[in-house]
Amino acid sequence: MRAVAPAAASAFDPLIAETVLRGLTAPRKTLPPHLLYDPEGCRLFEAITTLPEYYVTRTELALLKRVGPELRAHVGRGASVVEYGAGSATKAALLLSALEAPAAYVPLDIAEGAVRASAREIRARFPGVAVHPQVCDFNGRIALPLLPAPLLGFFPGSTIGNLDTGAALDFLRAVRASLGQGARFLVGVDLPKSPDVLVPAYDDAAGVTAAFNMNLLHRLNREAAADFNLAGFAHQAVWNAAESRIEMHLRSLAAQTVSVAGESVRFEAGETIHTENSYKRAPEAFQAMAQETGWRSEAVWQDPEGLFSLHLLAA
């Protein structure tokens, strides 16, 4: 029996189909990671953040709580917070609670449901904070509303690790341009560590990360007019030491042909679709990237176990 999305859920998107065909007909099959985050993908990712193997979220939350007073002193009173890749409002709420009389909050993300939910929660918890949700690709050109200064960008969860070096540099430049001179940028950056810790964080025993990755094929069946047989693919997480990154792949279990928007795509047995990277960058490596893009490192904090870091950059 073919495990495909129900026909009633069909919502063909020609732009997604074009993106998918371009990625799957490249010499090495690769898809952009934002395709992982449809509503079901967002739900599964939130479940991932609570798993015992996934140290990132709990470590970053503990670090945010610890450094709150120092952060407040750096940022000053009445800040406007711009969150790139807003999902759960938990971290944004923790940051807003740490700041002195925050004035505004702008959640940005391509996933409309996540942005709206985050905006609702922040409005309920912080009635004195003006909330301006924006549904957009935060890697693209962003026109921010007129906001009270000082501005504080916020990019938690080591999401910057999903960008390769060139894309990360472009993103840091774009954020600096949109936030402007005098702004600050708080960025969560995961640290290099043993594969014994890293690989289980992206291939958990309960199979939630596998379901998150495999859900991409459900989405392609629904929105790119594809006919992936989910039983013919498996989730794979590997540590690429040379690139200092965890890679997520979907591995074809046999030679097969898949149709996408009427075009045939051939898979060899063992061939993969590369769906996401998560780079792990040492503090000095990330500081060098920030400096190259016009930011100045103002503070760096790490948890006691050396798992995760928070960087405060100044424009």
C-alpha positions, -999 to 999 in steps of 0.1 A, spaced: 0 0 0 14 34 -10 17 58 20 7 91 4 -12 121 17 -50 119 13 -63 132 -20 -86 156 -1 -56 174 12 -43 181 -23 -30 217 -27 -7 217 -58 18 246 -57 36 252 -90 64 272 -73 71 243 -49 70 218 -78 95 239 -97 118 241 -67 115 204 -61 122 194 -97 153 217 -98 166 201 -66 159 165 -76 174 168 -110 207 184 -98 238 162 -98 233 156 -61 196 156 -51 190 184 -25 159 202 -13 157 235 6 151 229 43 122 254 45 101 227 28 103 207 59 81 232 78 45 228 67 20 227 96 27 190 103 65 196 100 62 225 125 42 203 149 68 175 147 97 199 151 81 213 183 79 176 195 116 172 187 125 201 209 112 181 240 131 149 233 157 138 258 183 134 230 177 169 216 198 190 240 196 223 220 163 237 232 166 230 269 203 241 269 195 274 252 165 281 274 186 276 305 213 298 291 188 326 283 175 325 318 210 327 333 223 356 311 190 376 313 204 403 337 236 408 316 216 410 284 193 436 299 223 457 308 237 455 273 204 462 254 189 490 275 153 501 281 124 500 256 139 476 230 121 463 199 127 426 193 128 412 158 127 374 158 139 356 127 123 322 122 97 326 148 81 294 159 72 286 195 69 318 215 87 302 245 121 317 238 107 351 227 87 353 259 118 345 280 138 372 262 110 398 265 108 390 302 145 396 306 144 430 289 135 463 306 101 476 293 103 461 258 83 481 233 77 459 203 80 423 190 82 414 153 80 376 146 92 367 111 88 333 93 76 317 62 52 294 82 21 315 86 6 294 113 37 296 135 39 333 131 2 339 140 4 316 170 35 332 183 20 367 178 -12 356 197 8 342 226 30 373 230 0 396 228 -17 377 256 14 375 278 27 410 272 -2 434 266 21 464 267 42 452 238 32 461 202 32 430 181 38 431 143 38 396 127 52 392 92 49 361 71 80 361 49 112 343 40 136 358 65 165 350 42 151 374 16 147 412 16 127 423 46 110 457 51 105 461 88 78 484 103 89 516 119 101 505 154 112 522 185 150 520 191 170 502 203 165 472 180 174 437 190 174 409 164 169 374 178 178 342 160 176 313 185 178 276 182 210 275 162 189 280 130 219 298 116 235 263 115 211 254 87 229 279 64 262 271 48 290 296 52 281 317 22 244 318 30 251 326 66 274 355 57 247 368 33 221 365 61 242 383 86 248 412 62 211 414 54 201 415 91 226 442 97 212 462 68 176 458 79 181 465 116 205 494 110 233 511 128 232 508 166 212 476 166 222 444 183 217 408 173 214 378 197 222 345 179 221 310 192 250 289 178 254 252 185 290 241 193 310 212 179 309 181 201 311 143 200 291 125 173 279 103 202 259 133 213 251 149 180 238 120 159 211 108 184 199 145 186 190 141 149 180 104 149 161 99 182 151 65 195 114 74 193 116 82 156 102 117 158 130 132 138 126 105 112 88 113 110 97 150 106 121 143 77 97 118 61 69 142 63 86 162 35 76 134 11 40 136 22 42 173 14 57 167 -20 30 142 -28 4 168 -18 19 200 -31 42 190 -60 20 163 -76 45 136 -66 40 99 -60 67 91 -35 62 57 -19 72 64 17 80 28 24 108 31 -2 127 58 17 143 61 52 156 89 73 194 92 77 214 115 99 252 116 95 280 136 110 302 152 84 334 160 103 351 178 74 323 203 72 315 203 109 278 196 103 251 171 108 234 162 76 198 149 72 190 128 42 162 107 28 177 75 15 162 55 -13 159 18 -2 159 5 -38 162 16 -74 130 34 -83 114 61 -104 92 89 -88 69 112 -107 70 149 -97 46 173 -115 45 149 -145 83 146 -147 101 113 -139 129 114 -114 152 83 -111 167 71 -78 194 45 -75 194 22 -45 211 40 -16 209 75 -33 198 103 -10 179 135 -10 199 160 12 172 178 31 190 198 58 223 207 73 231 218 109 265 233 111 283 233 145 306 264 148 331 272 175 328 307 191 359 320 173 347 307 139 313 325 144 329 357 156 351 357 125 319 354 104 302 382 123 332 405 119 334 398 82 298 410 78 302 443 98 291 431 132 311 435 164 311 408 190 299 423 223 294 392 244 295 354 242 279 330 267 282 292 269 265 266 291 288 249 317 289 217 296 301 235 264 271 224 243 257 257 231 265 294 228 247 327 226 264 356 208 254 392 212 265 412 182 265 450 178 262 470 146 
